[in-house]
Amino acid sequence: MGEWTDEYDVVVAGSGAGALAGALAAAAGGRRTAVLEKTALLGGTSAYSGASIWLPGSRVQERAGIGDDSVESARTYLTALLGDGPAALREAFLDAAPRVVEFLESDPAIEFEWQAFPEYYDAPGRTARGRSIVPLPLPAERLGELAALVRPPVDRDRAGLPHDPSVPLAQGRALIGRLLLAFTRTGRGDVRTGTALTSLIVEDGRVAGVAAETADGPVRLRARHGVLLAAGGFEASAALREERGVAGSAEWTMAPDGANTGDAIAAAVAAGAATGNLGEAWFCPALVGPDGRAAFTLGFRGGLIVDGTGRRFANESLPYDRMGRAMAAATGPLHLIFDAKSRTAPAITIPAADPEAHLAAGTWVRADTLDGLAAAIGVPAGALAATVERFNGFAAEGADEDFHRGEDGYDRYFTGGGHGLVAVDRGPFYAARMAVGDLGTKGGLRIDPDARVLDAADRPIPGLYAAGNTTASFTGPIYPGPGVPIGTGMAFAYRAVQHMDSEERA
């Protein structure tokens, strides 16, 4: 065996919310801890996110007076959605959820507040206004030079622009910034950017460390107590998506450039790990941009989406994962139809869009009539006209007889309480190209309730742990509510470190 380049108690692969929560737990517990990030910037898709975190029953919801939130109501809700199959992982998550929040808020760098954001299914145990929590904004000066390491918002990042230091870190950047600040303040944490995991090092049947590639050459990093893999999924790998049957495209995912290509999963599989759920992702509608890439689209306040036959196929205001799945099952191409009342841009909450750039690129088309629009996007003119006429009738009545848009509280969240049915009747008319996007894959390594990675015989692999999108999510094809990916990632990363602690004491 080769010599170790450096030695740590814990090595964490990845730098998103789950990775940093686990790293903080390890370092705060007195362990020398390394965070390895493949790219030059920290945060992964967590940094791009709105930073909703689904951790039921915590003191944050209690402070806000959210009386219908509790671990028990969350258990009822998850059981209604998922059944009893994932009971062990569900209970492990629910046990950790309030405790990880208490641990994180014990550090003065980390502050949360409750966020009103409805859960995604009308099922027993659902809260009236949601139970997600979010981090408070963080002034960049509190991070100092570390602020330059936090991945900027998606629009700036894709344009190659750094974070504006005059603007406080908000949402996902605030979450990453706060966790990073707390981690580095422990005095026991190293952040190693530009460090790509290549393999796990196994000694005497136990994962003893990792091999990684850096600009200065290969390194071997020992992990005396354990390796935690929390490096995202494989959504940015076109080959793996095709092999595993994941809907959408690597061009339309929200993964940062150069990240989330399944490296950590592959390294664990090479060490004997089992996988599951590989065809699944956290899906979403995505507006295709002038450059051919797509942006997470949220909060439809008008317009309608048609398939390749010129017809609607779903309630456009569905929670985004459910709408993304409906889009994946539809016949393409898919277009968002809107009119001049939207002031040349669709009535959506995000993303912002430059109409002229879209029109020049051909990702949007404009026509004076619906027949002209149908011809431009290649759908039957009669079908599109009939679809819009029927939709306009629903708008006049305030009731969607086909897909019940506007009936659920989630549908009305982005419309100020209205049903969101707005007639499309004032030319010129527009069609914006839509795609099946995703916030990351949710299939990967199988874990036990302590986040230990399992082999094909369901035996834990000593010294190896995983969390977040590197794992096979216990939610399967269901996305229960805002912040479930981040919340479950943080909870299982925390449980991983707790198990390392218990092994050390044993």
VMD Tcl script that draws the C-alpha trace (Angstrom):
set ca {
  {0.00 0.00 0.00}
  {1.12 3.56 -0.67}
  {1.86 6.22 1.88}
  {-0.88 8.53 3.12}
  {-0.65 12.11 1.82}
  {-2.56 13.32 4.86}
  {-4.51 11.79 7.72}
  {-7.93 12.74 9.06}
  {-10.48 11.28 11.38}
  {-13.30 11.82 8.88}
  {-13.22 12.48 5.14}
  {-16.36 13.89 3.51}
  {-16.75 13.78 -0.27}
  {-19.00 16.63 -1.44}
  {-19.77 20.13 -0.21}
  {-23.55 20.51 -0.36}
  {-25.82 20.92 2.64}
  {-25.65 17.27 3.71}
  {-21.89 17.06 3.31}
  {-21.24 20.24 5.29}
  {-23.72 19.30 8.02}
  {-21.93 15.99 8.45}
  {-18.52 17.64 8.34}
  {-19.59 20.16 10.97}
  {-20.90 17.41 13.24}
  {-17.60 15.56 12.95}
  {-15.40 18.61 13.50}
  {-17.54 19.94 16.35}
  {-17.13 16.55 18.00}
  {-13.36 16.95 18.01}
  {-12.46 15.10 14.82}
  {-10.05 16.39 12.21}
  {-12.24 16.50 9.13}
  {-11.65 17.09 5.43}
  {-14.26 18.24 2.92}
  {-13.36 17.25 -0.64}
  {-14.96 19.19 -3.50}
  {-14.36 18.20 -7.11}
  {-14.89 21.71 -8.51}
  {-13.44 25.07 -7.50}
  {-16.61 26.17 -5.68}
  {-18.59 24.85 -2.73}
  {-22.25 24.06 -2.37}
  {-23.27 21.94 -5.34}
  {-26.96 22.07 -6.18}
  {-27.70 23.08 -2.57}
  {-26.16 26.48 -3.34}
  {-28.51 26.91 -6.31}
  {-31.58 25.99 -4.25}
  {-34.13 28.03 -2.38}
  {-32.77 26.26 0.73}
  {-36.09 24.92 1.94}
  {-35.29 22.22 4.49}
  {-37.86 19.59 5.50}
  {-36.94 18.63 9.07}
  {-40.21 18.05 10.96}
  {-40.80 18.59 14.64}
  {-37.92 20.97 15.27}
  {-37.72 23.92 17.60}
  {-37.88 26.28 14.61}
  {-41.47 25.28 13.81}
  {-42.24 25.39 17.53}
  {-40.92 28.98 17.75}
  {-43.12 29.94 14.82}
  {-46.21 28.43 16.44}
  {-46.83 25.84 13.72}
  {-49.16 23.74 15.81}
  {-49.88 21.06 13.23}
  {-46.20 20.22 12.75}
  {-44.81 17.35 14.78}
  {-42.81 14.21 14.26}
  {-46.05 12.27 14.58}
  {-47.90 14.25 11.91}
  {-44.88 13.89 9.62}
  {-44.91 10.13 10.23}
  {-48.60 10.01 9.31}
  {-47.94 12.03 6.16}
  {-44.96 9.96 5.02}
  {-46.73 6.68 5.74}
  {-49.75 7.82 3.71}
  {-47.47 8.59 0.77}
  {-44.87 5.84 0.99}
  {-46.55 2.96 2.80}
  {-44.70 0.88 5.36}
  {-41.89 -0.32 3.07}
  {-39.23 2.22 4.05}
  {-40.21 2.23 7.74}
  {-36.69 1.81 9.15}
  {-35.22 4.68 7.13}
  {-38.32 6.81 7.68}
  {-38.05 6.39 11.44}
  {-34.32 7.08 11.39}
  {-34.98 10.31 9.53}
  {-37.80 11.39 11.84}
  {-35.67 10.63 14.89}
  {-32.78 12.73 13.59}
  {-34.78 15.65 12.15}
  {-35.36 17.72 15.30}
  {-31.99 16.76 16.75}
  {-29.96 17.90 13.75}
  {-31.71 21.28 13.86}
  {-30.95 21.63 17.57}
  {-27.32 20.71 16.93}
  {-26.92 23.15 14.04}
  {-28.57 26.05 15.86}
  {-26.27 25.50 18.82}
  {-23.63 27.19 16.66}
  {-24.09 30.99 16.50}
  {-23.26 30.96 12.78}
  {-26.45 29.06 11.95}
  {-29.95 30.55 12.20}
  {-33.19 29.23 10.74}
  {-36.75 30.46 10.43}
  {-40.00 28.81 9.38}
  {-41.17 29.25 5.80}
  {-44.79 29.11 4.63}
  {-44.64 26.69 1.69}
  {-47.33 24.00 1.26}
  {-46.43 20.35 1.15}
  {-46.96 18.59 -2.14}
  {-49.73 16.08 -1.47}
  {-53.20 16.30 0.03}
  {-52.73 13.40 2.41}
  {-53.26 12.70 6.13}
  {-50.67 14.49 8.25}
  {-50.17 17.36 5.81}
  {-49.73 20.71 7.53}
  {-51.97 23.64 6.63}
  {-49.15 26.00 5.57}
  {-46.08 23.79 5.43}
  {-43.33 22.88 7.89}
  {-40.14 23.72 5.98}
  {-37.42 25.89 7.46}
  {-34.88 28.15 5.74}
  {-31.62 29.85 6.73}
  {-31.50 33.57 7.40}
  {-29.54 35.66 4.87}
  {-25.84 36.00 5.63}
  {-23.84 39.20 5.02}
  {-20.87 38.31 2.83}
  {-18.48 40.16 5.14}
  {-19.16 37.62 7.90}
  {-17.58 34.97 5.69}
  {-14.65 37.12 4.65}
  {-12.46 35.41 2.07}
  {-14.55 32.25 2.36}
  {-17.41 33.98 0.52}
  {-15.51 33.60 -2.73}
  {-15.69 29.81 -2.32}
  {-19.50 29.67 -2.18}
  {-21.06 28.87 -5.54}
  {-22.98 31.91 -6.84}
  {-26.62 31.86 -8.01}
  {-27.26 29.65 -11.03}
  {-27.64 32.48 -13.54}
  {-24.34 34.11 -12.52}
  {-22.55 30.78 -12.19}
  {-23.54 29.61 -15.67}
  {-22.41 32.98 -17.03}
  {-19.03 32.55 -15.33}
  {-19.65 35.44 -12.93}
  {-18.66 35.33 -9.23}
  {-20.95 36.16 -6.34}
  {-21.48 39.89 -5.93}
  {-19.80 40.65 -2.56}
  {-22.10 43.62 -1.97}
  {-25.15 41.34 -1.87}
  {-25.87 39.20 1.22}
  {-25.86 35.47 0.67}
  {-29.46 34.27 0.51}
  {-31.31 30.98 0.19}
  {-28.96 28.15 -0.81}
  {-25.88 30.36 -0.65}
  {-26.82 31.40 2.89}
  {-27.19 27.77 3.93}
  {-23.81 26.81 2.49}
  {-22.19 29.97 3.83}
  {-23.47 29.44 7.36}
  {-22.44 25.78 7.44}
  {-19.03 26.65 6.01}
  {-18.52 29.41 8.56}
  {-19.38 27.10 11.44}
  {-17.20 24.29 10.06}
  {-14.09 26.41 9.59}
  {-14.49 28.03 13.01}
  {-14.07 24.65 14.71}
  {-10.37 24.79 13.87}
  {-10.51 21.11 12.91}
  {-11.81 21.40 9.36}
  {-9.98 21.46 6.03}
  {-11.70 22.39 2.77}
  {-9.99 20.92 -0.28}
  {-11.46 22.23 -3.54}
  {-10.33 20.87 -6.88}
  {-10.08 17.42 -5.30}
  {-11.88 14.70 -7.26}
  {-12.55 11.38 -5.54}
  {-11.28 8.51 -7.68}
  {-11.54 5.47 -5.41}
  {-11.93 4.20 -1.88}
  {-8.98 2.62 -0.12}
  {-9.87 -0.59 1.70}
  {-7.63 -2.18 4.32}
  {-8.51 -5.42 6.11}
  {-12.11 -5.22 4.94}
  {-12.65 -1.65 6.12}
  {-12.73 1.59 4.13}
  {-9.66 3.34 5.48}
  {-9.51 6.39 3.25}
  {-9.83 7.77 -0.25}
  {-7.73 8.31 -3.33}
  {-8.32 11.58 -5.15}
  {-6.94 13.59 -8.03}
  {-5.82 17.21 -7.70}
  {-4.11 19.74 -9.95}
  {-0.86 18.78 -8.23}
  {-1.36 15.07 -8.77}
  {-2.94 12.16 -6.89}
  {-3.41 12.15 -3.13}
  {-4.27 9.45 -0.58}
  {-6.20 10.67 2.44}
  {-6.66 8.48 5.47}
  {-10.00 8.50 7.33}
  {-9.51 6.88 10.73}
  {-13.19 6.88 11.71}
  {-15.01 6.89 8.41}
  {-15.65 8.21 4.92}
  {-18.93 10.02 4.26}
  {-20.02 10.18 0.62}
  {-22.40 13.11 0.07}
  {-21.32 14.21 -3.39}
  {-24.64 14.41 -5.21}
  {-26.01 12.09 -7.84}
  {-25.21 11.34 -11.48}
  {-27.63 13.72 -13.19}
  {-24.89 15.44 -15.19}
  {-23.74 12.18 -16.82}
  {-25.56 11.66 -20.12}
  {-24.24 8.11 -20.35}
  {-25.42 7.07 -16.88}
  {-28.82 8.70 -17.37}
  {-29.32 6.74 -20.58}
  {-28.07 3.50 -19.04}
  {-30.38 3.85 -16.03}
  {-33.42 5.24 -17.82}
  {-33.64 8.62 -16.09}
  {-36.06 10.96 -17.88}
  {-34.85 14.33 -19.09}
  {-31.33 15.21 -20.14}
  {-27.93 16.08 -18.71}
  {-28.36 19.42 -20.51}
  {-31.55 20.17 -18.59}
  {-30.46 19.27 -15.07}
  {-29.74 21.89 -12.42}
  {-26.35 20.35 -11.56}
  {-23.40 22.77 -11.60}
  {-20.95 22.41 -14.45}
  {-18.32 19.77 -13.79}
  {-20.20 18.21 -10.88}
  {-22.59 15.35 -10.10}
  {-21.38 12.73 -12.54}
  {-21.73 9.80 -10.15}
  {-18.08 9.51 -9.09}
  {-18.81 8.75 -5.44}
  {-21.41 6.13 -6.32}
  {-18.98 4.45 -8.73}
  {-16.21 4.42 -6.13}
  {-18.48 2.76 -3.59}
  {-19.78 0.20 -6.09}
  {-16.17 -0.72 -6.86}
  {-15.78 -1.40 -3.13}
  {-18.80 -3.72 -3.10}
  {-21.71 -1.34 -2.45}
  {-25.26 -2.07 -3.56}
  {-27.47 0.46 -5.33}
  {-31.16 1.13 -5.75}
  {-33.72 3.53 -7.18}
  {-31.39 4.30 -10.10}
  {-34.10 5.43 -12.51}
  {-35.39 8.18 -10.24}
  {-34.79 11.91 -9.90}
  {-36.30 14.98 -8.26}
  {-38.04 16.19 -11.42}
  {-39.31 19.64 -12.39}
  {-40.59 21.61 -15.37}
  {-37.78 23.51 -17.04}
  {-37.82 26.47 -19.38}
  {-35.32 25.88 -22.19}
  {-32.95 28.83 -22.51}
  {-31.45 30.48 -25.58}
  {-28.27 28.46 -25.02}
  {-30.18 25.16 -25.07}
  {-29.83 24.61 -21.33}
  {-32.87 24.63 -19.10}
  {-33.83 26.41 -15.89}
  {-36.01 25.18 -13.03}
  {-39.45 26.68 -13.57}
  {-41.65 27.35 -10.57}
  {-44.91 29.10 -9.80}
  {-47.24 29.17 -12.80}
  {-49.60 32.14 -12.49}
  {-51.02 31.92 -16.01}
  {-50.65 30.22 -19.36}
  {-51.07 26.55 -20.23}
  {-48.72 23.77 -21.31}
  {-49.50 21.63 -24.35}
  {-47.93 18.47 -25.69}
  {-47.03 17.54 -29.26}
  {-50.70 17.03 -30.09}
  {-51.58 20.58 -29.05}
  {-53.50 19.48 -25.95}
  {-53.12 19.97 -22.22}
  {-52.14 16.87 -20.26}
  {-51.91 17.99 -16.61}
  {-52.55 20.71 -14.06}
  {-49.71 23.13 -14.80}
  {-49.69 24.30 -11.17}
  {-48.91 20.87 -9.75}
  {-45.96 20.66 -7.37}
  {-42.92 20.64 -9.60}
  {-41.87 17.00 -9.24}
  {-45.38 15.84 -10.06}
  {-45.56 18.16 -13.07}
  {-42.12 17.04 -14.23}
  {-43.27 13.43 -14.13}
  {-46.42 14.30 -16.07}
  {-44.24 16.01 -18.67}
  {-41.98 12.96 -18.90}
  {-45.02 10.80 -19.66}
  {-46.41 13.21 -22.27}
  {-45.83 13.22 -26.02}
  {-43.34 15.94 -26.94}
  {-42.42 18.54 -27.84}
  {-43.83 20.55 -24.94}
  {-44.65 24.27 -25.01}
  {-45.94 26.85 -22.56}
  {-48.60 28.94 -24.32}
  {-49.19 32.53 -23.19}
  {-50.27 35.84 -24.65}
  {-49.64 39.58 -24.60}
  {-51.28 39.95 -21.18}
  {-48.10 38.44 -19.75}
  {-46.13 41.38 -21.21}
  {-44.06 39.22 -23.55}
  {-42.90 36.88 -20.78}
  {-44.73 33.91 -19.24}
  {-46.49 34.36 -15.92}
  {-44.07 32.29 -13.87}
  {-42.26 33.05 -10.63}
  {-38.85 31.81 -11.80}
  {-36.74 31.97 -13.91}
  {-36.50 35.49 -15.26}
  {-36.33 35.49 -19.05}
  {-35.20 37.80 -21.84}
  {-37.93 37.58 -24.51}
  {-35.84 38.95 -27.35}
  {-32.99 36.52 -26.67}
  {-35.45 33.61 -26.63}
  {-37.17 34.73 -29.82}
  {-33.83 35.18 -31.59}
  {-32.72 31.69 -30.50}
  {-36.01 30.09 -31.49}
  {-36.74 28.71 -28.02}
  {-39.80 30.97 -28.05}
  {-41.98 31.71 -31.05}
  {-44.51 34.49 -31.52}
  {-47.52 34.71 -33.83}
  {-50.50 37.01 -34.27}
  {-52.95 34.09 -34.28}
  {-53.23 30.72 -32.58}
  {-53.25 29.01 -35.98}
  {-49.99 30.74 -36.81}
  {-48.55 29.70 -33.45}
  {-49.62 26.09 -34.01}
  {-47.88 26.06 -37.39}
  {-44.71 27.49 -35.84}
  {-44.45 24.77 -33.17}
  {-45.70 21.92 -35.35}
  {-48.96 20.99 -33.62}
  {-52.41 20.62 -35.21}
  {-54.00 24.08 -35.47}
  {-57.48 22.85 -34.67}
  {-56.31 21.03 -31.56}
  {-54.43 24.02 -30.17}
  {-57.31 26.40 -30.84}
  {-59.79 24.03 -29.21}
  {-57.50 23.53 -26.21}
  {-57.11 27.27 -25.66}
  {-60.84 27.88 -26.14}
  {-61.68 25.24 -23.53}
  {-59.05 26.61 -21.15}
  {-60.43 30.13 -21.57}
  {-63.86 28.82 -20.64}
  {-62.42 27.38 -17.44}
  {-60.80 30.75 -16.74}
  {-64.15 32.49 -17.13}
  {-65.80 30.05 -14.74}
  {-62.86 29.88 -12.34}
  {-62.83 26.08 -12.40}
  {-60.63 23.65 -14.36}
  {-62.90 20.71 -15.15}
  {-60.11 18.74 -16.82}
  {-57.21 18.88 -14.36}
  {-58.53 20.82 -11.33}
  {-55.91 23.55 -11.46}
  {-56.31 26.03 -8.64}
  {-58.14 23.70 -6.25}
  {-55.24 22.73 -3.99}
  {-53.50 25.10 -1.61}
  {-50.20 24.51 -3.38}
  {-51.72 25.68 -6.69}
  {-52.74 28.94 -5.05}
  {-49.48 29.56 -3.21}
  {-47.87 31.49 -6.07}
  {-51.03 33.28 -7.21}
  {-51.88 35.21 -4.06}
  {-54.75 32.84 -3.36}
  {-56.26 32.95 -6.85}
  {-56.90 29.95 -9.07}
  {-54.30 30.95 -11.67}
  {-56.64 30.34 -14.62}
  {-56.09 33.35 -16.88}
  {-57.58 33.42 -20.38}
  {-55.14 33.32 -23.29}
  {-57.02 35.59 -25.68}
  {-54.97 38.67 -26.53}
  {-52.50 38.45 -29.40}
  {-49.73 38.24 -30.17}
  {-49.47 34.71 -28.83}
  {-46.29 32.99 -27.62}
  {-45.00 29.45 -27.20}
  {-42.00 28.80 -24.94}
  {-40.18 25.50 -25.23}
  {-40.37 23.41 -22.05}
  {-38.36 20.37 -21.00}
  {-38.27 17.77 -18.25}
  {-35.70 19.11 -15.81}
  {-34.47 17.83 -12.48}
  {-32.86 19.00 -9.27}
  {-30.72 15.88 -9.13}
  {-31.02 12.12 -9.30}
  {-32.28 10.27 -6.21}
  {-30.95 6.79 -6.88}
  {-27.64 5.54 -5.61}
  {-26.09 3.70 -2.69}
  {-28.30 1.70 -0.38}
  {-27.87 2.66 3.27}
  {-29.13 1.49 6.64}
  {-30.69 3.75 9.32}
  {-27.21 4.81 10.48}
  {-26.29 5.85 6.92}
  {-23.88 2.93 6.60}
  {-23.48 1.84 2.99}
  {-24.73 -1.69 2.38}
  {-23.37 -4.43 0.16}
  {-25.45 -6.78 -2.00}
  {-26.14 -8.99 1.03}
  {-27.42 -6.01 3.08}
  {-24.29 -6.00 5.24}
  {-22.78 -2.64 6.20}
  {-19.41 -1.90 4.63}
  {-17.20 -0.92 7.59}
  {-16.02 2.66 7.54}
  {-18.29 3.77 4.68}
  {-21.30 6.08 5.00}
  {-23.44 8.04 2.54}
  {-26.17 10.68 2.51}
  {-28.17 12.86 0.16}
  {-28.44 12.26 -3.57}
  {-25.50 9.87 -3.46}
  {-27.96 7.41 -1.88}
  {-31.16 5.66 -2.91}
  {-33.77 7.95 -1.36}
  {-36.26 6.19 0.89}
  {-38.98 8.36 -0.69}
  {-38.77 6.38 -3.95}
  {-40.72 8.16 -6.72}
  {-42.41 10.55 -4.25}
  {-41.33 14.12 -3.42}
  {-43.27 14.80 -0.20}
  {-42.63 18.51 0.27}
  {-40.28 21.47 -0.06}
  {-36.82 20.72 1.25}
  {-37.03 16.94 1.47}
  {-33.81 16.38 -0.53}
  {-31.81 18.76 1.66}
  {-33.50 17.73 4.90}
  {-32.98 14.02 4.43}
  {-29.39 14.60 3.31}
  {-28.60 16.60 6.44}
  {-30.35 14.15 8.75}
  {-28.55 11.07 7.45}
  {-25.18 12.83 7.35}
  {-25.73 13.67 11.02}
  {-26.67 10.06 11.78}
  {-23.52 8.88 10.01}
  {-21.32 10.92 12.32}
  {-23.31 9.78 15.35}
  {-22.62 6.19 14.36}
  {-18.91 6.93 14.01}
  {-19.06 8.32 17.55}
  {-20.77 5.19 18.88}
  {-18.20 2.93 17.21}
  {-15.37 4.89 18.77}
  {-16.94 4.56 22.23}
  {-17.61 0.84 21.82}
}
mol new
graphics top color blue
foreach p $ca { graphics top sphere $p radius 0.5 }
foreach p [lrange $ca 0 end-1] q [lrange $ca 1 end] { graphics top cylinder $p $q radius 0.2 }
display resetview
